[in-house]
Amino acid sequence: MPRAMMITPGSPTEAAPLLRLEFALSEGHGPVAQATLRTSARGLAESWVNGIPTSDDLLEPGWTSYEWRLRVAEHDVTAAIGPRTVIALRLGNGWYRGWLGFTGQRAVYGDERAGYAELSIRFEDGHVQTVVTDGSWRASTGEVRADDLYNGQTIDARLRDEAWLRPGFDDSEWEAVRLVDADADASELVPRSSPPVRRLRELPVAGVLTSPSGATLLDFGQNLVGFVRVAATGPRGTEVVLRHAEVLEHGELGVRPLRRAEATDRFILSGAADVFEPTLTFHGFRYVEVSGWPGEIDPAAFTAVVVGTDIRPTGTFACSDPLLTQLHGNVVWGMRGNFLSVPTDCPQRDERLGWTGDLAVFVDTAAYLGDVEAFLADWLVDAELERRATPAGTVPVVVPNVMKYLDTGFPEPGATAVWGDAAVWVPWALWRAYGHEQTLRAAYPLMTAHTRSVAAVLAEDGVWDSGFQFGDWLDPDAPAEDPGQAKTPAAVVATASAFRTATFAAAAAEVLGEAADAAEFGVLRDRIGDGFRGRYVRGGRVESDSPTAYALAIVFGLLDPAEVQTAGDRLAELVRAAGHRIATGFAGTPFVGDALASSGHLDDAYALLLQREAPSWLYAVTMGATTIWERWDSMLPDGSINPGEMTSFNHYAFGAVADWMHRVIGGIAPLEPGYRRILVAPRPGGGLTWADASLDTERGRVAVSWRIDGDRLVTDVEVPASAEAVVRLPGRPEERVGGGSHRFESAVR
C-alpha cells in the first residue's frame, strides 16, 4: 500500500498553496462501497473531492503539540468519487507557521506549510484503491494571497477559478511538489479525538455607526470569535478592508488592546458578485471598521460567522435578575470563543495561548456548560507531552508550550500553583462531571507527576514558599502595569493550592486502585495542611488577612472546624468593609462565594455577586459587556480602555463564578461522579424571586426550577430515571428521590 507523505510546493510562497491530484478510478471492481479521506497538515488544510468540500470543519487539523503529534481528520467522501477524481487541498499558515505569541515571532514550529492526504476507496468486491500525497501532485496558488490567525486574510477574487477542484483542469503549468523529509519530523499522526472547529452560528449587523473621525463601523451586538462573510459587487480591483476590534473607545475602533495583531481582512473584488469567507483566520470582535466599500453600506451584505470547537451545550441557567442572567450569558460566550482548538486565555490579541491557570479555575464551569470531556482530555495529552519536555519535568504555564520558542526573557518557571495545578484540577473536574474512569486513568501520569513536582519544592515544614508564582493574579488592587502585585502573599496561595492538589491526587489514586500512591499523597496532603496552619493560621486568622487567603483556607479545607467560623466571619467583615466589591484575583475569585455561603454568610455572597459598581462581576454588564473581561475594569467608567498593556474583553477566568451560580442559585451539583447521585440544593437570596437551571448529564436531564410565591418557596425538580437526588431545601428535612418529576414547598427563610 502506498504511504502518504507530507508535501509542499516546490517553491516558497506567501500565498496559500493549492495542491491537487487527478486520478482514474480502478476498473473492474464494481461500484464504490466506501471512500474515506484522511487529511492533516503542518499548518491548516482545507480539502475537496471533485469540488465538494469534504466537511464543514475549519482550521484543521487544529493546534496540538506539533513536535509530538498532529491530528488526522477523517471524512467520508463516498458520494464525491467519480470515474475520474480530484483531491484538492488549500494550505494555511495557522498556528504552525503564522505569527504566534506576544513577542512578534512567526513560524515558531517550522518555516514551510505542508499537506497530507490519504484516500482509501473500497469497492464492492473488496478491492481497495489507495491514493496518497506523493511526488505526483501539482502545486500552485489561488485567490488567498495572505493568511494569518492574528493579522487576517487577503482574498483576491480576480484570481478565483474553481476549475482546479474538478477533473479535466489543465495543471501542466503548475509546479511540482516537494516531499517533506519525514525523518526530520518526529511528530506522530494521530486520529482526531477532539471535536472539530466549525461555524456555530451567524449574526446579522445590529447597527451601522459613523465614528467621530468619519469611519464606518458595523456593530454586531455581541463580542464573538470568528469572521465576517461579505457579499459585494463593485468595480474590478476595488479593495474592501475590514478591521476588527472588541470595543469602541470614545466612538472609535478600540485597537490598542490587540497589540501587534492587525485583525484585518482584505477583499479584492472581481467585478462580478463576490462572496468572501476568510476561513483561514479568526478574530475576536464585536465591531468592524469598513473602508473601501463601493457605494452605500448595505448591512445585509455582512454576516458575522461565529467559530469555535463544536462542543455540545449541556447546561442552562436563568433567574429573575436580568443582569445576572446576562452575566451567565457572557460566561457562555466567553467559553465559546476561547474553546477554539485549545482552551485559550483570549481570542483577539497577539497571544491566544493555552494558559493553564485560566482553565484550572474555570474547568468546573466549563463541564456544566458543555460536553467538554473529549476536548479537554485531548488537551491533557499535550499537557503531559509538554511536561515531559521541560527541563525539570514540570507542567508549563501554557499548553501547547510555545513559550519555549518565544523570546520572552521569561524562563520556564518550574512547578507553579494554580497554573501547574491544572494538571490535577482539570482531570478531577472531568471525573466529577462525567464519571469516566478511563479519562481519569489517561491523565493519571500527569496528575502524579505534577503532585510530586510540588512535593519536591516544599519547605521542610510543608509550605510552598520558593520559586516563581503568579499568585492571586489580577487582584483588583494591583497596579495596571503589575497584575501580580496582590494583597495575598504568593506563598499562601501556593501552599493552599498544593493542599488541594494533594487532596485530589489522593482521591484519584483511590478511585484507580493505586493504594501506594493514595497513601503517599494522603501523607503529603496532611503535611501541607500542617505546614499551612503552622505558618499562616492563628486562631482562625490567616496571614495577610485578605479575602483570597480566607476563601482558599475555608473552601480547600485547611482550617480546623473551630477555626472555620472565625475565618468566615472575618472574611464577611472584609467583604462588607469593601462595600461588597471584589477584592480577589484569579486564585481567590472562584472560591469566595462558597467560603461566604458555607460559613453562614449567604447574604454577603449574594451582595458580592450582585454588586454593580467596580470592581464587580456586574459592573462589566452595566458597561455593555457581552463576554467576561480579563480585568475587573478593562473598560473604565468614562469609556476609555484600561491603560495596562494587558487588557482583553474576552477572558473566561473570572466567569468561574458561574459554577457557584449553578450550584447555589440553580441548585445542581454532583454527589457522585457522573451525577449518579445528584445534590439538589438551591439557596435563594439576593432578592431573587425565581431561578431555572438544567443540565444534560450522562444519565439524562436534571432540572431545578424554583419560585418564591408569597412566603412559600416552590421548587420543581426533574431527576433522570437511572439516578437518585438528595434534595436539601430551606425549611424542610433532607429527602432522597428517584427518577421523575417532583414538587416541593417550603417556607421562605
Order of alpha helices (4+ residues) and beta strands (2+ residues): beta-beta-beta-beta-beta-beta-beta-beta-alpha-beta-beta-beta-beta-beta-beta-beta-beta-beta-beta-beta-beta-beta-beta-beta-beta-beta-beta-beta-beta-alpha-alpha-alpha-alpha-alpha-alpha-alpha-beta-beta-alpha-alpha-alpha-alpha-alpha-alpha-beta-beta-beta-beta-beta-beta-beta-beta
